[in-house]
Every structure is written in C-alpha cells, then in structure tokens.
Amino acid sequence: LESMIDSPTPTRAEASDVATAIYDGADAIMLSAESAAGKYPEESVAMQQRIINRVEGDAHYKKMSQLSIPLSSEGDTTTCIIRAASQIASTVNAKAIVCFTLRGSTVLQASQERPNVPILAITPFKETARQLVLAWGVYPELPKTGSYGSRVDEEQIFEYESPVIEHETSDFDLILRNSCRAALKKGLVSDPNDLLVVTAGIPFGTPGAANVIRVMPAAGPNCWNGVCRAD
C-alpha cells in the first residue's frame, strides 16, 4: 500500500496485490513505510485489516484453502490428529485449538489447515515461540517453569537441536489447567463453558508425537456442562 504514505487510500492495484497474497496462502503480510513514516499510519493498518477480513470471509478463499492442503502420507498420525482437531473444533464450536509443541511442526500443520478458530501454541522454547508469531492464526505462549510438564529453569539455555528436558508426566490435568489459564490470558476464552480442543503428544517432549485429542471447557479438565469434580 505504498501510495498510502501520502494518500489516505490505496490504489486498486495495491489493494489487489494484498488480496492476491492472501488468496495465495500467505501466513502474514506487513506494512513498512506506510506505518513507519507515512502520513496515514492508522488508516494504512485499518485498510490492510479490512482487505484481510474481506478476503478471509470469501467462500472462494475457504474453498481454495482446503484445496491447497497437501495430502497426508499413510501412517502420518500427527496430520490425522491435527485435521481431526480442526474438524472437532468446527463441529463443537470451540473457541480455540491448543497445541503443545517443541519445535513448532505440529502447530505449523494446524495453521496450514486454516481452522475457523485461533491456535494457541504452547512451547518451552523462546526461539519456537518467536518463529510461530508469523504463522497464520497462531498465538504462541511461553510457559513458566513447571507449568506444562517441564522442570528446567526458565533461564537455562536449551540445546535447541537436541533438547534435554526433565518432564513431569504424573499430572496431565495440571498441564491442561494451565493451558486453560493461558487461553484466558490471551483473550481466547471469556466464559467457563467455552470449549477448547487440545492436542498433545504423550510422552511429553517427543517431537512430532501428536497422539492425544482432548475437548475440555475453559473452566478446566475436571469440569463439564457447568459441573466440576472436586479433587
């Protein structure tokens, strides 16, 4: 939208370029001089968001997104889990999909599905969280020590290529409860009965081992239909 550096509206060609990038499956689009040094920074951001909303609300866009999803290979359980989670979220009107991930591969597959709900990506790695910010529909969350199965000190330097993490697998419910808090913190849920679709890999810390789907309310894993079990 370069013309918006000096003009409150873009040219037709510029708006078309932005829309085409979205139709082509771009995860993110950005402004540069329009918002950094232009005369109409707020109008530039609003215009770009308006184009995004118009394209993503188009039935043709949704059809193209589904056609562009690559076919999964036989025996690829992670892809099957992610696609099932996306379909479940749409069926039960969930507010978000929660993915536990180490290096982000599971979350990127979920993003590629273009689900109708946001994706909360929970990872212990700062590098992964930063990279996932640019993925479509993804809200990364970097948990505190001990919150999601990890006992490693938060400031400890991780060996990113070969992570060694001490895992606490005895209280899966605790991990799920903390993921509910993360969804609330991100503003993805607002009511205790809002549903979340959770994907994870057991045992924790195994890259690409997505083998669990759990549907739970924002109130926590021990609640359902407004009734909570006392521990």
NORRA-V657543 format. One record per backbone hydrogen bond with DSSP energy under -1.0 kcal/mol. CO is the residue of the C=O (numbers start at 1). NH is the residue of the N-H. If there is no record, write none. Layout:
# NORRA-V657543
((CO & NH) (CO & NH))
This chain:
# NORRA-V657543
((1 & 4) (2 & 5) (3 & 6) (3 & 7) (5 & 39) (11 & 15) (12 & 16) (13 & 17) (14 & 18) (15 & 19) (16 & 20) (17 & 21) (18 & 22) (19 & 23) (20 & 24) (21 & 26) (22 & 25) (32 & 36) (33 & 37) (33 & 38) (40 & 44) (41 & 45) (42 & 46) (43 & 47) (44 & 48) (45 & 49) (46 & 50) (47 & 51) (48 & 52) (49 & 53) (50 & 54) (51 & 55) (52 & 56) (53 & 57) (55 & 58) (58 & 62) (59 & 63) (60 & 64) (61 & 65) (62 & 66) (63 & 67) (64 & 68) (73 & 76) (75 & 77) (76 & 80) (77 & 81) (78 & 82) (79 & 83) (80 & 84) (81 & 85) (82 & 86) (83 & 87) (84 & 88) (85 & 89) (86 & 90) (87 & 91) (88 & 92) (89 & 94) (96 & 197) (97 & 120) (98 & 199) (99 & 122) (104 & 108) (105 & 109) (106 & 110) (107 & 111) (108 & 112) (109 & 113) (111 & 114) (118 & 97) (119 & 139) (120 & 99) (121 & 141) (122 & 101) (125 & 129) (126 & 130) (127 & 131) (128 & 132) (131 & 134) (132 & 135) (135 & 138) (137 & 119) (139 & 121) (141 & 123) (144 & 147) (149 & 168) (150 & 146) (153 & 156) (158 & 160) (166 & 151) (171 & 175) (172 & 176) (173 & 177) (174 & 178) (175 & 179) (176 & 180) (177 & 181) (178 & 182) (179 & 183) (180 & 184) (181 & 185) (182 & 186) (183 & 188) (191 & 194) (192 & 219) (194 & 218) (195 & 95) (196 & 216) (197 & 98) (198 & 214) (199 & 100) (200 & 211) (200 & 212) (203 & 206) (206 & 209) (212 & 200) (214 & 198) (216 & 196) (217 & 220) (220 & 223) (222 & 229) (224 & 227) (227 & 224))
